[in-house]
Amino acid sequence: MSLEDKTLSLDGLTVSYLEDGQNNGRTLLLLHGGIGDARLYWKPVLPLLAVEDFRIIAPDLPGFGQSQVLPVMRIDTLLHWLKSFLDRLGVDQAVVIGNSLGGLIARLFAAANPQLVPAVILLNGGGVPEIPPVLKILERIPLVSNLLLNQFVRSVTDATSLNRMIHETSILTDDFKAKARAANPSFARLMRMLVAGDLPATRNPLVPTLILWGANDTFTPLADGEAVKDSIPGATLTEITDCGNMPQLETPDVFVWQVNNFLYKLSRPQRDDLPGAEILPDMPSG
């Protein structure tokens, strides 16, 4: 097993992705957020997941890293791109893990493709945004919308916001900050996609959903995680202490344990030799 940096051509467009544990069993599809590419979000933790006998695939979303942007950036085209990517790799099923804005994409992809996604794990993300109507109107004015979106993403990746997001400050190296800022144009493009288009009517995964939330993220606080949990029937929320927006980087051992434990419970076969209700005494009447 070894971590590989790969590319493929999908409908004539280059897709860049990381892969590890190629010969392992269950596949994990890791989706990054807006402040960087797959390498920034996932590269350090991939070998740890591969050791747990997972095959891990972490693509750069369109327009991020070395992946080419889609000719038309809409939610439906992005979800189709993800499905085509898995088909191209011969993946029949994949547990989808999404961090931050990648959590929303993971949620929508799982809701649209229940036959492909047996489970979903959301990391400090997954909430469905309510886009104010005025933003949709302003989006039709390119000069104004570009100014607003660029200003927003710059504010997300400035030092103040990154310090609110990340609790484990050793992550916030100059290189990390530079890569986060370098992704601003891609982040703005992704945000424009959300503002301009309509989200699918089907938004809730019909599969087991685990929400992991770094409790020390003051940019997307734990209350947001509670709201995500309440919006997805049957979802489970687990709080991670001493951790911010990126559990996979800030507390990698805890993150890997949570993923492994959650998926082990789903995979554990049901026992048919347990005593059933027929041995219980009759309940008194009246």
PELIN-V273258 format. One record per residue. N is the residue number from 1. RES is the residue in one letter. PHI is phi in whole degrees, -180 to 180 (* if undefined). PSI is psi in whole degrees, -180 to 180 (none if undefined). OMEGA is omega in degrees with one decimal (999 if undefined). Layout:
n = [N | N]
res = [RES | RES]
phi = [PHI | PHI]
psi = [PSI | PSI]
omega = [OMEGA | OMEGA]
This chain:
n = [1 | 2 | 3 | 4 | 5 | 6 | 7 | 8 | 9 | 10 | 11 | 12 | 13 | 14 | 15 | 16 | 17 | 18 | 19 | 20 | 21 | 22 | 23 | 24 | 25 | 26 | 27 | 28 | 29 | 30 | 31 | 32 | 33 | 34 | 35 | 36 | 37 | 38 | 39 | 40 | 41 | 42 | 43 | 44 | 45 | 46 | 47 | 48 | 49 | 50 | 51 | 52 | 53 | 54 | 55 | 56 | 57 | 58 | 59 | 60 | 61 | 62 | 63 | 64 | 65 | 66 | 67 | 68 | 69 | 70 | 71 | 72 | 73 | 74 | 75 | 76 | 77 | 78 | 79 | 80 | 81 | 82 | 83 | 84 | 85 | 86 | 87 | 88 | 89 | 90 | 91 | 92 | 93 | 94 | 95 | 96 | 97 | 98 | 99 | 100 | 101 | 102 | 103 | 104 | 105 | 106 | 107 | 108 | 109 | 110 | 111 | 112 | 113 | 114 | 115 | 116 | 117 | 118 | 119 | 120 | 121 | 122 | 123 | 124 | 125 | 126 | 127 | 128 | 129 | 130 | 131 | 132 | 133 | 134 | 135 | 136 | 137 | 138 | 139 | 140 | 141 | 142 | 143 | 144 | 145 | 146 | 147 | 148 | 149 | 150 | 151 | 152 | 153 | 154 | 155 | 156 | 157 | 158 | 159 | 160 | 161 | 162 | 163 | 164 | 165 | 166 | 167 | 168 | 169 | 170 | 171 | 172 | 173 | 174 | 175 | 176 | 177 | 178 | 179 | 180 | 181 | 182 | 183 | 184 | 185 | 186 | 187 | 188 | 189 | 190 | 191 | 192 | 193 | 194 | 195 | 196 | 197 | 198 | 199 | 200 | 201 | 202 | 203 | 204 | 205 | 206 | 207 | 208 | 209 | 210 | 211 | 212 | 213 | 214 | 215 | 216 | 217 | 218 | 219 | 220 | 221 | 222 | 223 | 224 | 225 | 226 | 227 | 228 | 229 | 230 | 231 | 232 | 233 | 234 | 235 | 236 | 237 | 238 | 239 | 240 | 241 | 242 | 243 | 244 | 245 | 246 | 247 | 248 | 249 | 250 | 251 | 252 | 253 | 254 | 255 | 256 | 257 | 258 | 259 | 260 | 261 | 262 | 263 | 264 | 265 | 266 | 267 | 268 | 269 | 270 | 271 | 272 | 273 | 274 | 275 | 276 | 277 | 278 | 279 | 280 | 281 | 282 | 283 | 284 | 285 | 286]
res = [M | S | L | E | D | K | T | L | S | L | D | G | L | T | V | S | Y | L | E | D | G | Q | N | N | G | R | T | L | L | L | L | H | G | G | I | G | D | A | R | L | Y | W | K | P | V | L | P | L | L | A | V | E | D | F | R | I | I | A | P | D | L | P | G | F | G | Q | S | Q | V | L | P | V | M | R | I | D | T | L | L | H | W | L | K | S | F | L | D | R | L | G | V | D | Q | A | V | V | I | G | N | S | L | G | G | L | I | A | R | L | F | A | A | A | N | P | Q | L | V | P | A | V | I | L | L | N | G | G | G | V | P | E | I | P | P | V | L | K | I | L | E | R | I | P | L | V | S | N | L | L | L | N | Q | F | V | R | S | V | T | D | A | T | S | L | N | R | M | I | H | E | T | S | I | L | T | D | D | F | K | A | K | A | R | A | A | N | P | S | F | A | R | L | M | R | M | L | V | A | G | D | L | P | A | T | R | N | P | L | V | P | T | L | I | L | W | G | A | N | D | T | F | T | P | L | A | D | G | E | A | V | K | D | S | I | P | G | A | T | L | T | E | I | T | D | C | G | N | M | P | Q | L | E | T | P | D | V | F | V | W | Q | V | N | N | F | L | Y | K | L | S | R | P | Q | R | D | D | L | P | G | A | E | I | L | P | D | M | P | S | G]
phi = [* | -157 | -74 | -127 | -101 | -126 | -137 | -147 | -105 | -127 | 53 | 82 | -114 | -76 | -120 | -104 | -156 | -102 | -142 | -144 | 64 | -57 | -99 | -83 | -86 | -60 | -96 | -113 | -105 | -104 | -114 | -83 | -94 | -90 | -96 | 172 | -99 | -61 | -66 | -65 | -81 | -125 | -54 | -64 | -95 | -58 | -61 | -67 | -72 | -64 | -61 | -82 | 74 | -103 | -92 | -116 | -127 | -130 | -83 | -75 | -63 | -53 | 91 | -102 | 55 | -102 | -82 | -74 | -71 | -72 | -58 | -126 | -94 | -134 | -59 | -64 | -71 | -67 | -65 | -65 | -59 | -64 | -64 | -64 | -62 | -64 | -60 | -62 | -90 | 72 | -93 | -83 | -145 | -149 | -72 | -103 | -120 | -128 | -109 | 58 | -63 | -64 | -66 | -64 | -64 | -61 | -61 | -68 | -66 | -65 | -65 | -82 | -135 | -62 | -74 | -99 | -120 | -78 | -163 | -131 | -127 | -110 | -115 | 45 | -175 | 109 | -72 | -89 | -73 | -101 | -84 | -59 | -54 | -63 | -67 | -67 | -70 | -65 | -62 | -77 | -108 | -53 | -62 | -71 | -65 | -62 | -63 | -66 | -69 | -65 | -66 | -64 | -68 | -64 | -69 | -69 | -102 | -79 | -60 | -63 | -68 | -63 | -69 | -73 | -76 | -99 | -85 | -84 | -68 | -64 | -71 | -81 | -77 | -61 | -66 | -60 | -63 | -65 | -69 | -63 | -67 | -65 | -85 | -54 | -61 | -68 | -61 | -62 | -64 | -66 | -66 | -63 | -59 | -70 | -71 | -78 | -100 | -103 | -72 | -59 | -68 | -88 | -125 | -108 | -62 | -101 | -133 | -53 | -129 | -110 | -112 | -105 | -134 | -67 | -71 | -98 | -83 | -93 | -82 | -122 | -70 | -58 | -58 | -66 | -64 | -61 | -66 | -63 | -58 | -66 | -88 | -117 | -56 | 81 | -69 | -115 | -110 | -121 | -86 | -114 | -80 | 53 | -152 | -108 | -74 | -123 | -56 | -66 | -102 | -84 | -135 | -60 | -65 | -66 | -59 | -64 | -63 | -63 | -62 | -63 | -65 | -61 | -75 | -64 | -64 | -71 | -88 | -63 | -66 | -72 | -87 | -107 | -110 | -81 | -63 | -105 | -68 | -67 | -93 | -77 | -68 | -64 | -77 | -64 | -93 | 90]
psi = [138 | 147 | 129 | 142 | 115 | 164 | 155 | 167 | 127 | 112 | 39 | 2 | 143 | 133 | 125 | 139 | 158 | 144 | 140 | 158 | 41 | -30 | 10 | -178 | -98 | 137 | 136 | 129 | 116 | 125 | 124 | 170 | -157 | -14 | 20 | -178 | -171 | -35 | -41 | -42 | -36 | -22 | -45 | -27 | -13 | -47 | -33 | -38 | -36 | -35 | -29 | 14 | 29 | 146 | 126 | 132 | 124 | 96 | 151 | 124 | 157 | 128 | -10 | 152 | -127 | 6 | 133 | 147 | 148 | 146 | -37 | 114 | 100 | 162 | -45 | -38 | -33 | -43 | -38 | -41 | -44 | -43 | -42 | -35 | -47 | -42 | -42 | -31 | 0 | 28 | 118 | -35 | 146 | 131 | 129 | 128 | 124 | 136 | 133 | -124 | -28 | -23 | -40 | -43 | -41 | -44 | -48 | -37 | -43 | -39 | -35 | -20 | 61 | -25 | -19 | -22 | 104 | -17 | 158 | 140 | 123 | 133 | 110 | 47 | -177 | -3 | 144 | 116 | 147 | 107 | 118 | 139 | -34 | -33 | -36 | -34 | -46 | -28 | -24 | -7 | 95 | -43 | -44 | -46 | -40 | -42 | -46 | -46 | -40 | -39 | -40 | -50 | -32 | -37 | -32 | -34 | 12 | 169 | -38 | -47 | -41 | -37 | -29 | -34 | -49 | 120 | -38 | 95 | -16 | -20 | -30 | 63 | 167 | -36 | -43 | -49 | -39 | -41 | -36 | -45 | -35 | -25 | 0 | -46 | -38 | -41 | -45 | -39 | -40 | -41 | -38 | -38 | -42 | -40 | -41 | -34 | 177 | 134 | 151 | 151 | -33 | 111 | -9 | 123 | 140 | 32 | 163 | 133 | 124 | 131 | 118 | 130 | 118 | 117 | -17 | 15 | 107 | -4 | -45 | 87 | 171 | -31 | -33 | -38 | -40 | -40 | -40 | -45 | -46 | -23 | -12 | 110 | 130 | -1 | 151 | 134 | 127 | 123 | 136 | 118 | 160 | 44 | 146 | -135 | -18 | 77 | -33 | -24 | -34 | -38 | 66 | -37 | -42 | -43 | -50 | -41 | -43 | -44 | -49 | -44 | -44 | -47 | -30 | -43 | -36 | -31 | -18 | 124 | 146 | 137 | 138 | 10 | 13 | 145 | 140 | -170 | -19 | -17 | -3 | 147 | 155 | 137 | 140 | 146 | 159 | none]
omega = [178.2 | 178.4 | -179.6 | 175.4 | -170.1 | 170.3 | 171.2 | 177.8 | -178.6 | -176.4 | 177.5 | -179.0 | 179.3 | 174.0 | 178.0 | -179.1 | 173.2 | 176.9 | 175.5 | -180.0 | -173.0 | -176.8 | -178.7 | -175.1 | -173.7 | -179.2 | 172.7 | 175.0 | -175.2 | -177.7 | -177.6 | 177.5 | -170.6 | -171.8 | 177.8 | -179.1 | -177.1 | -178.5 | -179.4 | -174.8 | -164.2 | -168.4 | -178.0 | -173.4 | -177.6 | 179.9 | 179.0 | 177.9 | 179.5 | 177.4 | -179.9 | 175.4 | 173.5 | 165.8 | -174.7 | 177.3 | -177.2 | -178.6 | 163.5 | 176.8 | -176.6 | 179.9 | 177.8 | 178.2 | -179.5 | 178.1 | -179.6 | -180.0 | 177.0 | 178.2 | 176.4 | -178.8 | 173.0 | 179.6 | -177.7 | 178.5 | 177.6 | 178.1 | 176.1 | 177.9 | 179.4 | 179.4 | 178.6 | 177.6 | 178.2 | 177.8 | -179.3 | 179.6 | 179.8 | -179.1 | -179.5 | 179.2 | 177.8 | 168.8 | -175.9 | 178.3 | -178.9 | -180.0 | 176.1 | 179.9 | 174.2 | 175.9 | 176.9 | 179.4 | 177.6 | 180.0 | -177.5 | 179.3 | 178.9 | 179.2 | -178.0 | -173.4 | -176.8 | -179.9 | -178.1 | -170.4 | -179.8 | -179.6 | -179.4 | 173.7 | -178.1 | -179.8 | 178.1 | 179.9 | 178.0 | 177.2 | 177.8 | -175.7 | 172.2 | -176.5 | 178.5 | -179.5 | -178.2 | 178.1 | 178.1 | 176.9 | -179.0 | -178.9 | -179.8 | 177.0 | -170.2 | -177.1 | -178.4 | -177.2 | 177.9 | -180.0 | -177.7 | -177.3 | 178.3 | 177.6 | 179.8 | -175.8 | 175.5 | 179.4 | 180.0 | -176.2 | 174.8 | -173.1 | -178.4 | -178.6 | 179.2 | 176.6 | 175.2 | -179.2 | -168.2 | 178.5 | -179.7 | -169.0 | 178.6 | 177.8 | -171.9 | 176.2 | 176.5 | 179.6 | 178.1 | -178.0 | 179.8 | 179.3 | 177.0 | 179.5 | -178.9 | -179.6 | -176.0 | 179.5 | 178.4 | 177.9 | 179.7 | 179.1 | 178.5 | 178.2 | 178.5 | 177.2 | -179.1 | -177.6 | -172.2 | -172.8 | 175.9 | 177.8 | 179.3 | 177.7 | 178.1 | -172.5 | -174.3 | 175.9 | 176.8 | -177.6 | 177.4 | -176.2 | 175.7 | 176.6 | 174.9 | -173.8 | 172.8 | -170.7 | -176.8 | 174.2 | 179.6 | 175.3 | 171.0 | -170.6 | -176.4 | 176.8 | 176.1 | 177.0 | 176.4 | 179.4 | 177.1 | 178.9 | -177.5 | -176.3 | -179.1 | -178.5 | 176.6 | -178.5 | 177.8 | 178.7 | 176.0 | 179.8 | 177.0 | -178.5 | -179.7 | -175.8 | 178.4 | -169.9 | -174.3 | -178.8 | -177.5 | 178.6 | -174.7 | 178.2 | -172.0 | -179.7 | 178.2 | 179.4 | -178.3 | 179.1 | -179.9 | 178.4 | -177.6 | -178.3 | 180.0 | -177.1 | 175.8 | -179.8 | 178.7 | -175.7 | -175.3 | -178.7 | 177.0 | 177.7 | 178.4 | -178.1 | 179.4 | 178.4 | -175.7 | -174.5 | -174.8 | -178.6 | -179.8 | 178.1 | 178.2 | 177.8 | 178.9 | -179.3 | 175.4 | 999]
